[in-house]
């Protein structure tokens, strides 16, 4: 079997795009993967296509040899767009190999150690602070604390055991606190206003009121502070009994200092690439839960990262706020890693999301069931993708 080329597809998803790679072979087997060009990765499609071109004629079942070759070719510019392109190709090759052998991808990773994965409802209310997103989804916006209480109750009634939220700013523009991404007041210095903490406490207490005492509540602070601000925020909210503070920070010692300063667990690392970037965070025991982005790192390499995490007694969780194919890909990894913590998934999304793939993730009582079938166990519905042009 040899690689003959590729095709990329893009589906408009309201306020973002879902992007897919189809890796083609002379055997007629096509491998698919989902990648993300919408957030900070402009030009990724062109890099994927250029790297696939270098591997035409190679056997995709030799995925580790090809991945190592692509890494060597991009060694002088590691990580970033190059690594995301390599991951998309690796993930598609794993789908091909599973199909060729007639087994699910998790069997290629050592086999499933669990048949269901606990989920948490990600971006809970966050997209509903965006008028365009709410309109596309046909849902009411979250405009006040009463709406937050009602949303928490909705999550509980849906059977989920956990939710994750971002920082809302009611009555202000923009409606989310995101200076770390250059959106709104506070950029570029990232100094924390005490008002943000007061409003955030009220938001989290409203979620707790609606969702009940047993709901796991995760707070995603993203890149919105520097070390001083993270310390102010986490210390001020440490009494709320959250499941974790999620912090994006590229300094492992600073993150360890934050972890030492609070009792609430710390989750981090979703923006890191490959073993080399994860290693100092593990060596410093900088976080309680390591978050691995599978579309960025590739499932085979993600398993290596998870294995290194296990050596440091750290559990892992996938970074998964994409479409259904990414959720299925992440489920294969979560099924196979022993040190699994919990799986992220976006629930509020465009109404045509289910139609994009032939197999939709099965969710029951807040758990995702193990996918079946060779490869990922699903295919793309290209007619639906083309019916929703990218934005």
C-alpha positions as CSV (number, residue, x, y, z in Angstrom):
1,X,0.0,0.0,0.0
2,X,1.3,3.5,-0.9
3,X,0.2,7.0,-0.3
4,X,-1.0,8.7,-3.5
5,X,-2.1,12.1,-2.3
6,X,-4.6,13.9,-0.1
7,X,-7.7,16.1,-0.1
8,X,-8.7,18.6,2.5
9,X,-12.3,19.6,3.3
10,X,-13.7,22.5,5.3
11,X,-17.2,22.8,6.9
12,X,-18.6,26.1,8.1
13,X,-19.7,25.7,11.8
14,X,-21.3,29.0,12.6
15,X,-18.5,30.9,14.2
16,X,-15.7,28.6,13.2
17,X,-14.8,25.9,10.7
18,X,-14.2,22.1,11.0
19,X,-11.4,21.0,8.8
20,X,-10.6,17.4,7.7
21,X,-7.8,15.6,5.9
22,X,-8.4,12.6,3.6
23,X,-5.2,10.7,3.0
24,X,-5.5,8.5,-0.2
25,X,-3.7,5.3,-1.1
26,X,-3.4,3.1,-4.1
27,X,-5.3,0.3,-2.3
28,X,-8.4,2.5,-2.3
29,X,-8.3,2.9,1.5
30,X,-8.7,6.5,2.6
31,X,-7.7,7.6,6.1
32,X,-9.4,10.6,7.7
33,X,-8.5,13.0,10.5
34,X,-9.8,16.3,11.9
35,X,-7.5,19.3,12.3
36,X,-8.0,22.9,13.4
37,X,-7.1,25.9,11.3
38,X,-9.6,28.2,12.9
39,X,-7.8,29.2,16.1
40,X,-4.2,30.5,15.6
41,X,-3.2,28.1,12.8
42,X,-3.8,30.0,9.6
43,X,-2.1,28.3,6.7
44,X,-2.1,24.8,8.2
45,X,-3.9,23.3,5.2
46,X,-1.1,24.3,2.9
47,X,1.5,22.8,5.2
48,X,-0.4,19.5,5.5
49,X,-0.6,19.3,1.7
50,X,3.1,20.1,1.2
51,X,4.2,17.5,3.8
52,X,1.9,14.8,2.3
53,X,3.5,15.5,-1.1
54,X,6.9,14.4,0.4
55,X,5.5,11.0,1.4
56,X,3.8,9.9,-1.8
57,X,4.9,6.4,-2.5
58,X,5.4,5.5,1.1
59,X,3.5,2.9,3.0
60,X,1.1,4.6,5.5
61,X,1.0,1.6,7.8
62,X,4.7,2.5,8.6
63,X,3.3,5.6,10.4
64,X,6.1,5.9,12.9
65,X,8.8,5.9,10.2
66,X,6.9,8.5,8.2
67,X,6.3,10.6,11.4
68,X,10.0,10.5,12.2
69,X,10.9,11.5,8.6
70,X,8.5,14.4,8.8
71,X,9.9,15.5,12.1
72,X,13.5,15.4,10.7
73,X,12.4,17.5,7.7
74,X,10.9,20.1,10.1
75,X,13.5,19.9,12.8
76,X,14.7,23.5,12.4
77,X,11.1,24.8,12.9
78,X,9.7,22.4,15.5
79,X,6.2,22.6,16.9
80,X,3.5,25.0,15.8
81,X,2.0,24.6,12.3
82,X,4.6,22.0,11.3
83,X,3.7,19.7,14.2
84,X,-0.1,20.2,13.7
85,X,0.3,19.2,10.1
86,X,2.4,16.1,11.1
87,X,-0.3,15.2,13.6
88,X,-3.1,15.4,11.0
89,X,-1.1,13.1,8.7
90,X,-0.3,10.6,11.6
91,X,-3.9,10.5,12.6
92,X,-5.1,9.7,9.1
93,X,-2.4,7.0,8.8
94,X,-3.7,5.4,11.9
95,X,-7.2,5.3,10.4
96,X,-5.7,3.7,7.3
97,X,-3.8,1.1,9.3
98,X,-6.9,0.2,11.4
99,X,-9.0,-0.2,8.3
100,X,-6.3,-2.3,6.5
101,X,-6.1,-4.7,9.5
102,X,-9.8,-4.6,10.2
103,X,-9.4,-3.3,13.8
104,X,-10.2,-0.2,15.8
105,X,-7.4,2.3,16.3
106,X,-7.4,1.6,20.0
107,X,-6.4,-2.0,19.2
108,X,-3.3,-0.5,17.6
109,X,-2.5,1.2,20.8
110,X,-2.6,-1.9,23.0
111,X,-6.3,-2.3,23.2
112,X,-9.1,-0.7,25.2
113,X,-8.8,-0.7,29.0
114,X,-12.3,0.8,29.4
115,X,-15.5,0.7,27.4
116,X,-16.8,4.2,28.3
117,X,-15.2,7.5,29.1
118,X,-16.6,10.1,31.5
119,X,-17.2,13.5,29.8
120,X,-17.4,17.1,30.9
121,X,-19.5,19.6,29.1
122,X,-17.0,22.1,27.8
123,X,-17.4,25.9,27.0
124,X,-20.6,25.7,29.2
125,X,-22.3,29.0,28.4
126,X,-19.2,30.4,26.7
127,X,-20.5,30.1,23.1
128,X,-23.8,31.4,24.3
129,X,-22.2,34.8,25.2
130,X,-21.7,35.2,21.4
131,X,-24.9,36.5,19.7
132,X,-23.9,35.0,16.3
133,X,-23.2,31.5,17.8
134,X,-26.4,31.5,19.8
135,X,-28.4,32.4,16.8
136,X,-26.8,29.7,14.6
137,X,-27.5,27.1,17.4
138,X,-31.0,28.3,18.0
139,X,-30.4,28.7,21.7
140,X,-31.0,31.6,24.0
141,X,-28.0,33.7,25.0
142,X,-26.6,33.6,28.6
143,X,-27.2,37.2,29.7
144,X,-27.2,37.1,33.4
145,X,-26.7,35.0,36.5
146,X,-30.2,33.6,36.4
147,X,-29.4,32.2,33.0
148,X,-26.2,30.6,34.4
149,X,-28.3,28.9,37.1
150,X,-30.7,27.6,34.5
151,X,-27.8,26.3,32.4
152,X,-26.2,24.5,35.3
153,X,-29.6,22.8,35.9
154,X,-29.7,21.8,32.2
155,X,-26.3,20.2,32.4
156,X,-27.3,18.2,35.5
157,X,-30.6,17.1,33.8
158,X,-28.6,15.9,30.8
159,X,-26.7,13.4,32.9
160,X,-23.2,15.1,32.8
161,X,-21.1,14.9,35.9
162,X,-18.9,17.8,35.0
163,X,-18.9,21.2,33.2
164,X,-16.2,23.6,32.2
165,X,-16.7,27.4,31.9
166,X,-14.7,30.4,30.9
167,X,-14.9,33.9,32.4
168,X,-18.0,35.8,31.5
169,X,-18.4,39.6,31.7
170,X,-22.1,40.5,31.9
171,X,-23.1,44.0,30.7
172,X,-19.7,44.6,29.0
173,X,-18.3,44.2,25.5
174,X,-16.9,41.8,24.7
175,X,-19.0,39.4,26.8
176,X,-16.0,37.2,27.6
177,X,-12.8,38.1,29.5
178,X,-10.1,37.1,27.0
179,X,-7.3,39.7,27.0
180,X,-4.8,36.9,26.6
181,X,-6.1,36.4,23.1
182,X,-6.0,40.2,22.4
183,X,-9.7,40.6,22.9
184,X,-11.0,43.4,25.1
185,X,-9.5,45.5,27.9
186,X,-6.5,44.2,29.8
187,X,-4.4,43.5,26.7
188,X,-1.4,43.4,26.4
189,X,-0.3,43.8,30.0
190,X,-2.6,41.1,31.4
191,X,-3.0,42.8,34.8
192,X,-6.0,41.4,36.7
193,X,-8.8,43.7,37.9
194,X,-10.4,42.7,41.2
195,X,-13.8,43.3,39.5
196,X,-13.1,40.2,37.3
197,X,-12.7,38.0,40.4
198,X,-15.9,39.3,42.1
199,X,-17.9,38.7,38.9
200,X,-16.3,35.3,38.4
201,X,-17.1,34.2,41.9
202,X,-20.8,35.1,41.3
203,X,-20.7,33.2,38.0
204,X,-19.3,30.0,39.6
205,X,-21.7,30.2,42.5
206,X,-24.6,30.4,40.1
207,X,-23.4,27.4,38.2
208,X,-23.1,25.5,41.5
209,X,-26.7,26.6,42.5
210,X,-28.1,25.2,39.3
211,X,-25.9,22.1,38.8
212,X,-26.0,21.0,42.4
213,X,-23.2,20.0,45.0
214,X,-22.0,17.0,43.1
215,X,-21.3,18.6,39.7
216,X,-17.6,18.8,38.9
217,X,-17.0,22.4,37.9
218,X,-13.8,23.2,35.9
219,X,-12.6,26.8,35.4
220,X,-10.6,27.6,32.2
221,X,-8.6,30.7,32.8
222,X,-6.7,30.3,29.5
223,X,-3.8,32.7,28.8
224,X,-5.6,35.6,30.4
225,X,-3.1,36.4,33.3
226,X,0.5,36.4,34.1
227,X,1.8,34.5,37.2
228,X,0.7,37.3,39.6
229,X,-2.8,37.4,38.2
230,X,-3.2,33.6,38.3
231,X,-2.2,33.7,41.9
232,X,-4.7,36.4,42.7
233,X,-7.5,34.6,41.0
234,X,-6.8,31.0,42.2
235,X,-6.3,32.1,45.8
236,X,-9.5,34.1,45.8
237,X,-11.5,31.2,44.4
238,X,-9.7,28.3,46.2
239,X,-12.6,27.8,48.6
240,X,-15.2,26.9,45.9
241,X,-14.2,23.3,45.7
242,X,-13.7,23.3,41.9
243,X,-12.5,20.2,40.0
244,X,-9.6,22.2,38.6
245,X,-8.2,25.5,37.5
246,X,-7.1,25.2,33.9
247,X,-4.1,27.5,33.2
248,X,-2.1,28.1,30.1
249,X,1.4,29.1,31.0
250,X,4.7,28.3,29.2
251,X,6.9,28.5,32.4
252,X,6.8,25.1,34.2
253,X,8.3,26.6,37.4
254,X,5.8,29.4,37.6
255,X,3.0,26.9,37.1
256,X,4.4,24.8,39.9
257,X,4.5,27.9,42.2
258,X,0.8,28.4,41.5
259,X,0.0,24.8,42.1
260,X,1.9,25.0,45.5
261,X,-0.1,28.0,46.4
262,X,-3.7,26.6,46.2
263,X,-5.5,23.4,47.2
264,X,-7.6,23.2,44.0
265,X,-6.0,20.9,41.4
266,X,-4.3,22.5,38.4
267,X,-4.7,21.3,34.8
268,X,-2.5,22.5,32.0
269,X,-0.4,21.8,28.9
270,X,-3.1,21.8,26.1
271,X,-0.9,24.2,24.0
272,X,2.3,22.1,24.2
273,X,3.8,20.0,21.4
274,X,5.6,16.7,21.6
275,X,7.5,15.0,24.5
276,X,10.2,17.7,24.6
277,X,7.8,20.5,25.6
278,X,5.9,18.3,28.1
279,X,9.0,17.0,29.8
280,X,9.9,20.0,32.0
281,X,6.3,20.3,33.2
282,X,6.4,16.7,34.3
283,X,9.8,17.1,35.9
284,X,8.6,20.1,37.9
285,X,5.3,18.4,38.8
286,X,3.7,21.6,37.5
287,X,0.1,20.3,37.2
288,X,-2.2,17.6,38.5
289,X,-3.7,16.8,35.1
290,X,-1.9,17.0,31.8
291,X,-4.1,18.0,28.9
292,X,-3.0,16.7,25.5
293,X,-4.3,18.0,22.2
294,X,-4.6,15.0,20.0
295,X,-5.1,16.9,16.7
296,X,-2.0,18.8,17.5
297,X,0.3,15.9,18.6
298,X,-1.1,12.9,16.8
299,X,-2.6,9.9,18.6
300,X,0.5,7.7,18.5
301,X,2.7,10.5,19.9
302,X,0.0,11.4,22.4
303,X,0.3,7.9,23.8
304,X,4.0,8.5,24.3
305,X,3.2,11.7,26.2
306,X,0.6,9.9,28.3
307,X,3.1,7.2,29.1
308,X,5.6,9.8,30.3
309,X,2.9,11.4,32.4
310,X,2.2,8.0,34.0
311,X,5.8,7.7,35.1
312,X,5.3,10.9,37.1
313,X,1.9,9.7,38.5
314,X,0.0,12.2,36.5
315,X,-3.3,11.5,34.7
316,X,-4.2,12.9,31.3
317,X,-7.2,14.4,29.6
318,X,-7.7,15.3,25.9
319,X,-8.1,18.8,24.7
320,X,-11.2,18.3,22.6
321,X,-13.4,21.3,21.6
322,X,-13.6,20.4,17.9
323,X,-16.1,18.3,15.9
324,X,-17.3,14.7,16.2
325,X,-14.4,13.2,14.3
326,X,-12.0,14.7,16.8
327,X,-14.2,13.4,19.7
328,X,-14.0,9.9,18.2
329,X,-10.3,10.2,17.7
330,X,-9.8,11.3,21.3
331,X,-12.1,8.5,22.6
332,X,-9.7,6.0,21.0
333,X,-6.8,7.4,23.0
334,X,-8.9,7.7,26.2
335,X,-9.9,4.1,25.9
336,X,-6.3,2.9,25.6
337,X,-4.4,5.0,28.2
338,X,-4.3,3.6,31.7
339,X,-3.9,7.1,33.3
340,X,-7.2,8.7,32.0
341,X,-8.8,11.5,34.0
342,X,-11.8,12.8,32.1
343,X,-12.7,13.8,28.5
344,X,-13.7,17.2,27.2
345,X,-16.5,17.6,24.7
346,X,-18.5,20.5,23.2
347,X,-22.2,20.0,23.6
348,X,-23.6,23.3,22.3
349,X,-22.9,23.4,18.6
350,X,-24.3,23.8,15.1
351,X,-27.4,21.7,14.4
352,X,-25.7,20.0,11.4
353,X,-22.8,18.7,13.5
354,X,-24.3,15.2,13.8
355,X,-24.7,14.9,10.0
356,X,-21.0,15.5,9.2
357,X,-20.0,12.0,10.2
358,X,-21.6,8.6,9.5
359,X,-21.2,7.5,13.2
360,X,-22.0,10.0,15.9
361,X,-20.4,9.6,19.4
362,X,-22.8,7.7,21.6
363,X,-23.3,9.5,24.9
364,X,-25.3,8.0,27.8
365,X,-25.6,9.5,31.3
366,X,-22.5,11.7,30.8
367,X,-20.3,8.9,29.4
368,X,-19.1,8.3,25.8
369,X,-19.3,4.7,24.7
370,X,-16.4,3.0,23.1
371,X,-16.5,3.4,19.3
372,X,-16.7,0.2,17.2
373,X,-15.5,-0.7,13.7
374,X,-12.1,-0.6,11.9
375,X,-10.0,2.6,12.1
376,X,-11.9,5.4,13.8
377,X,-15.2,3.6,13.1
378,X,-16.7,6.6,11.2
379,X,-16.5,8.3,7.8
380,X,-17.2,11.8,6.6
381,X,-20.4,12.8,4.9
382,X,-19.0,15.0,2.2
383,X,-22.3,16.2,0.9
384,X,-23.1,17.7,4.2
385,X,-19.7,19.3,4.5
386,X,-20.0,20.9,1.1
387,X,-23.5,22.1,1.9
388,X,-22.0,24.3,4.6
389,X,-19.1,26.3,3.0
390,X,-16.3,27.5,5.3
391,X,-16.7,31.0,6.8
